[in-house]
Amino acid sequence: MASHARLESSLRRSARLGREVLERATRRAVDWTNPGASQTTDNQADIPVRRTRTELADVFATMADLMVQMSHQCQSGCCTEPSDAERKHASRFHTQPPAGHRLTPSDEDFIIDVLPGTYAVTASVQESQQQTQVVTVKPGESFHLTFNL
């Protein structure tokens, strides 16, 4: 019964709020057919609100001006010859290392405990072919596998 009363109260509140929104909207009516600016007032606070209609051509003109400004800024910021610091940065961070050259050693040890059985262990590094070794593990055995990557 309490949920029925709560539902009814919620519906009454929603209806009241809906009526209030409708009343405010009718008080703020705007004449959209008037090509100039319309002056309306908000009766709740009696503050005049000025609404203007912006022409599409004005918007495009503003965008074109901004694009011209941005082009000039980009052109003034670009130079034909990079500085030594820029060259060093580009060669360090934006070029591929030579093939076969490793930046860090790839020796890594992994210890894996498994139940007895037969396992296929596969290893690879980025941009290299995978290597797979098949191992049969018996109870109490341990294996040391080496992959040449």
N, C-alpha and C positions, 0 to 999 in steps of 0.2 A: 504494500500500500504506500510505503514511504517513497518508493521509486516512482510510482504513478504521480504523486504530489510534486516530486522534484521535476518530473518531465513537464507537468502542466505549468509549473512556475517558470521553467526555462522557456517554454513556448510563449508565455505571456510577455516575458522580458524581451524575447526576440521580436515579437510583434511591436512592442512599444519602441524599441530602438529603430526598427524599420520605419515606423511612422515619423520619428524624429528626423531621420536622414532624408526622407521624402519632403518634409516641411522645409528643411534647410535648403534642399536642392531647388525647390520652387521659389524660395526667396532670392536665390542667387541666379535667377534666369538671365541668360545672355542672348542678345539678338545676334545670331551668327550670320544673318544676311547683310548686316551693316559692314561695308568694306573698311571703314575707319575704326578707330579705337572706340570701345564701348566703356561706359562708366557704370559700374554696379556697386552696390553697397552690401556689406555683410551686416544684416540686422542684428545679429547676436552681439557684435562689438561695435557696430556703427563705424567701421573703418572702410573708407573708399578703396576699392581694388581696381587698378587700371589694367585692362587687358588690351593688348595690341595684336594685330594680325600681321605676322611676319611673312613677307613675300618670299617665294621660293628663289627668285632671282637674287635677293639680298643674301640668302644663305649660301648660294653658290659663289657669289662674289666674295664673301668673307672667306670661304674655304680656299678660293683661288689665291687670295692675298696671303693667307697663312702658308700655303704651299710654296709661294714665291719666297717668302721670308725663310722658310726652312731650307729651300734650295740654296739660297745665298749663304746661310750658316754652314751648310754641309760643304759647299765649295770653298769657303774661307778656311774651314778646318782641315781640309785635305791638302797634302803637299805631295809633290811628285817623288821625292827621294825620302825613304824612311830613315829615321835616326839610327844610331848604333844600338841603342837600347831596344828599339822596335825590331831591328834585325835579329838581335840576340834572343828576344822573346819568341819571335816567329820560328826561328830555327830550333828552339828548345821545346816549345809546346805545340807547334802546329805542323810538324813534319813527322813522317814515319821513320822509325829506326831502321837501319839497314837489315836486310834479310839475314837470319842466323845470329844476329847480335842481341844479346839479352841484357836488359837493364839491371836485373837483379838475379841472383842465383836461384835456380828452380829446385834445389834440393830440399825436399820436404819429407818428413817421416809421418806416417799415419799408423796408428795402432788400432786394430779392429778385432774385437773378440766376437767369435761366431760359434755356433753349434757345429758338431761334426756334420760333414756333407761335402758336396761338390759345388764350387762357386766359380763364376766367371768375373774377374776383376778387370775393369776397363779404366784407363787413364788417358788424358789428353790435356793439352794447353791450347790457348786460343790460336786459331789458324794453323793447327797441325793435325796430322792424322791420328786417330785413336789407336791405342795399343791395348790388346786384351790378353790376359793370361788366365788359364783354367787351373784351379787348385782343388785337390781333394784333401779335405782335412779330417784326420782321425782323432779320437779323443786324446787329449794331452799334447797334441802336436802344435808346433808354431812354424810359420813360414816367413821368410824375408823375400819380398818381391822387389825387383828393380825394373823401372821403366826408363828407357832412353828417349826422352821427348825433345 
